[in-house]
Amino acid sequence: MSRRTAPAKKTDDETFACRVRIIIPGGGLGEKLQAIQDMFRERFGRVWAMHAGERGIPDTAYLYSNDPVALAECVTALGLEIDARPKKTP
């Protein structure tokens, strides 16, 4: 019997100290996605992650980092809208 590895989102939930859920605009992120990736690569190197939002909360994404101040600065600098709705629990 083979053991499956945990999904990256679950691993990132456990690995990273900080997570922020952002709202994806109706037309998508477009060029802003590249700006997010560029800024996060510059600021955090390879130690960050981005995942789609959870089921039941459409049009959201999660950004992960270990530095809450830098994460907040990036979100503000990029003009991203934070989704403050509570996380769904199973």
N, C-alpha and C positions, 0 to 999 in steps of 0.2 A: 504494500500500500504506500503510495507516495503522498507526501505532505505538501500542501499548497502554501505558497508564501502569502503573507498578508498583503492586501492592496496598499499601494503607495499612500493613498489618502489616510488610511488608518495608521500606518507607520508614521506619517508626518504629523498627525494629530498627537501622537505620543512623543515624538522626537523634538518638535519645535516648541519653544516656550510661549510664543506669541502667534496669534491667528486673528486676522481681521476679515470679515465678510463684506465684500463690496457689491454694489448693485451694477449690473450690466445694463447699459442703456438699450432701448428698444431696437436700435439699429446695430447693436453689437459694439464691441470695443474699437473695431477698425484699426486705424493707425496707432491708437492709444495702447494697443496690446504690445506693439514693438517698443514704444516708449517705456512701458512698465518693465518689459524684459531687459531693456538696455539699462535702465536706472537700477534695477535690482541686481543685475550682474555686476555693475560698477560698484555698488554699495556693499553687497553681500558676497560677491564672488559666486561660488557654487553652493553656498549654504542658504538656500531659500527654496520655496516651492509655491506653486499655484495650482489649485484644483477647482473643478466645477462645484457649484453649490450643491446642497443636498436635495434629495427628493422632497417634493412638497413646498419647496421655496425656489421657484423658478427665477431665472435671470439674475443669479448671483454667482460669485466666485470667492474662493478663499485664498488669501495671501499669507504665507507662513514665513517667520523669521525668528531668530533668537534675541534680537535687539528691539525692544518695544519703542524706544525713542526714534531710532532710525526708520522703523516700519511706519510710524506715525508721520514722520517727516516726508517720506516717499509718497504716502497716500495723499497728504496735503499738497505737496509739490505737483503731483500729477492731476490734482483736481478730481480725485475719485470720491464717489459718494458711498459712505459707510452704511451698511444695513444693520440696524440695531435690534431687529426682531430676535427673540430668544431662539436658541438652537432647538431643533426638534429632537425629542428623545423617543427611543423605541418603545 
